[in-house]
Amino acid sequence: MNAMDEPRDYLSGKLVGFVSSVDRFFGDDRHYQETNDSVFQLDINRVMGYGGEHRFILSGRANVHLPVAEKKLHLIIETNPDKNAVVDPKQTQTAPLVEPATPESYGAALRFVRAMEERWHFNADAGLKFAGLNTTPFVRTRASLAVPVDQWRVKLAETAFWFNTIGVGETTQLDLERTISAPLLFRATSVATWLNDRQNFDLRQDLTVFHTLDERTAFLYQASVIGVSQPVTRVTDYVVLMQYRYRLHKKWMFFDVSPQLHFPWERSYKLNPTLSLRLEMLFDETK
């Protein structure tokens, strides 16, 4: 058992701490999904160029632990809960690749959470989706496991869900992470989402480098390949992007600028530039 101490100390004391701080700074989806602290995230997005409609889109979500059950019970409130359930191949976890969806519905759910430090995390949601006068139930569950392998961390996450709009689905996400140096983190992310009604896999592969300059400024460099399995297996888009993220005020207001180069199948893989802008307000209990 003593042989396990060194990789465990490395995982907890160095890599995990750095990864968690990067994910929190960038408002990463994993920070929202796995923190036991209360989190409120409000985004104002605008995408210009390919995939944009030249308008501002407001979206938000809240994950609030209730003052019972030792943070094992959370209240979840979000816009477009059925779209959040799917790891959209056209959206990265930090910067939109196309225009985010206009809020068409709202969801409220109770979430049961179990976790063991940085090793594994499990949650299960049961809630209601509100779209106009229509109210429908939904369920979803997510489990993740992180394992240290030499100087790397391997993290596998599985999500299963059911919504009346998209049916039954499942998402598998695999992250390989390693610190290059003190300010640099490398992450390779593979995502596959299965929707039973469509009998199709949406696929995405990201290679990302996070570069933290100081407490207020960070860059993200990413290359992505996006594809589908039906009606034929093909690449639908190649994307190269850079994201500049600046903390405008204290530890909760951020501004992003993300120039992107798209090579979509629907346009014969010709170059289509995009510029994404985002103002984000992120509140949690780390301050």
Secondary structure, DSSP 8 states (H G I E B T S, - for coil): -GGGHHHHHHIIIIIHHHHHHHHHHTT-HHHHHH-SS-EEEEEEEEEEETT--SS-EEEEEEEEE-TTGGGTEEEEEEESHHHHHS--TTB-SSSBSS-------EEEEEEEEEEETTTEEEEEEEEEEEETTEEEEEEEEEEEEEEEETTEEEEEEEEEEEETTTEEEEEEEEEEEEEEETTEEEEEEEEEEEETTTTEEEEEEEEEEEEE-SSSEEEEEEEEEEEE-SSS-EEEEEEEEEEEEEEEETTTEEEEEEEEEEEEGGGTT--EEEEEEEEEEEE-TT-
